[in-house]
Amino acid sequence: MNTTTTAAVLSGLLSGFTLIIAIGAQNAFVLRQGISRDRVGVVVAICAISDLLLIVAGVLGVGALVESRPGLLRVITGAGAAYLVWFGIRSLLSARHPQALSASAPARGSAALTAVALTWLNPHVYLDTVLMLGNLSTAHGPTGRWWFGLGAGVASVVWFSALGYAAHLASRWLARPRTWQVIEVLIGLVMFALAAMLLRSTF
């Protein structure tokens, strides 16, 4: 694996972790299942496999679109950078009023169906994976974008596995609002950095 390939994988890994760690309904559900140790494997598998499919769609779809219509690159890049900045601002605003993530409430209905719904019916999933990661992958070229996608996919599998299987070990730590405040600030700062990198690679 050469330097360019390694850089693409690491970039995908960092981008994947940054986008997926953001607090949301899907992560809260996986965390809840992990703490209660209820059908963790099924939930983790659904979330991870769904993410992998969306990442592939993003890398393939956006990459192919940019190749066939290069004039769209600036528009897509601008939209992606604007989204990253908005995401970063939202994270920093959330850090002003941190709240502990409640994960003790029992899940209702089928855990598998809930995991599917929280993944595929969430519009932010498409923004983060199909559009955002697909957009970021184009900066690494026709071959490098797939290495970027590999890094993002690894981040997804590692995150959901850790969230589900290690949640009960971190339940006391995750109950502290201060913890989420630090996480939100870090996410916000990384989002700003990604937006700058995206703009610099295109304009």
N, C-alpha and C positions, 0 to 999 in steps of 0.2 A: 504494500500500500504506500503510494508516494505522498509527498507533502500536500499536493492539491486535493487528493482524495481524502486524506486525513482531516484537512481543514473543512471539507464539505461535510464529512460525518460529524465532526465536533460542532459545526455550525447548526446542523440539523438537530443534534442532541440538545444543545442549549436552547434553540428556538422551541423545540418540542416541549421541553420541561417548562420553559417560561410561560407558554400559552396554556398548557394543561394544568399547571398548579393553581391557576386562578380559582378562587373559591366560587363554587356554583352548585346547582342542584345535583348534578351527576356525581361530583366528588363527595358531596355531603351524603348521598345515598350509599356510595361505595364504602365510605368511612363508617356509616351507621351499620352496614352489614358486617364490616370487619370487627367492629367493637362487640356486636352481638354474636359474631361467629355463625351467622346464618346464611347458608348457600353462597359462601364467599367465592368459591371457585367458579360457579356459574356466572355470577355478576362480574367478576374480574374478566373472565373470558369474553363475555358479550361486549363489555366496554372496550377492551383492548383490540379485539378483532374488528369491531366497528371503526375504531380509530384508524387502524391499519388500512382498511378499505378506503376510508375518506382521504387519508394521506396519499395513497396511490392515485386516487381520482384527482386530487389536487395537483400532484406532480405531473401526471400524464395530461390532464385536461388543460390546465393553465399553460404548461410548457408547450404543448402542441399548438395552442391558440396563439401564443406569442411568436412561435416560429413561423406560422402561416401568415400572421399579420403583425409584423414588427412595430407598426405605428401604435399599436395598443399598449406597448410596454410602458410608456410614460404615464398613460392614463391609469393603468392597473397599479403601477408603482406609487403614483400619487395617492390613489384611493387606499392602498395598503398602508402607506406611511401615515395617512390621516387617521386610519383606524387604530394603528399602534399608539399614536399620540393620544387619541381619545381614551383608549384602554388604560394607558399610563396615568392620565389625569384622573380617571375614575378610581384607579387603585390608590392613588395618593389621597384622594378625597375620602375614600373608605377608611384609610388609616387614621383619619382625624377622629373617627367615632368607631373604634374597633369593638367587635362583639365576639364572644366565644361561639364556636360552631356547635350547635346542638345536634348530637348524633345518637341520643339515647332513645328517641321515640321509635316504637316498633313499626316496621314497614307493613303496609296494608296490601293485600292482594298478592299476586305472583311477583316474586323478586325478579324473575327473568323478564317478564313483560314490563315491569317498572324500569329496569335497566335499559331495555330497548327504547321505551318511550322517552326517557330522559336523555338518551343519546341522539336518536334520529328525529325527534320532534323539537330539538333545541336549535334555534337559528344560529346561536353563537358557535355551535359545532362546525357549521358550514363556513362561517366567516374565518374561524381559527385554522381549520385544516384544509378544506378545499381551496379557499381563496388565499388566506394569509400564508400558510406553509407552501402552497403551490407557487405563490408569487415569490416568496423568498428563495425558493429552489432555483428559479430561473437565473439568478445571479451566478450560479455555479456551472452553467453551460449544459449542453445536451446530455453528457455523461455524468457530470458532477451532480446534477440535480437528483439523480437516483441514489447517489451516496448520501446526499442531504436527506432524502426521504427515508433512507435506512436509519440514519441517526435519529430522525424524528420518531420513527416507528419503535426503535429501541427505547426511547424516552417514554413513550406511551405505555409499552408493556411493563417496563420497570416501575413507572409511577403507579399504575393501577394495581400491580402485584403488591408493591410496598404498602399502598394505601389500604388494601383489603386485608392482607395477612399480618401487617404490623400495627394495625390501628389500635388494637386493644392494649398494646404496650405503651402507646403514646396518648391514651385517652386523657390522662391528667394534664399533660403538657398542652394538648390541643384545646383544653377547656379554658385556657388563659387568654383573655382579649389581647394582652400585650404580644403574645406569640403571633396572632394574626395581623397585628399592627406592623410588626417587623416584616412579615411575609408580603403584605400589601405594598410597603415602601420599596422593597427589593424588586417586586414585580414591576412597579411603576417605573423605576429607574432603568431596568433592563429593556422595557418597552420603548423608552425614549432612545436608548442606544441602538436598538434594532431599527427603529425608524430612520435614524441618521445613517446607518450602514446601508439601508435599502436605497435611500435617496442618493448617497454617494456612489453606489454601484451603477446607477442608471443615468443620473444627470451630470 
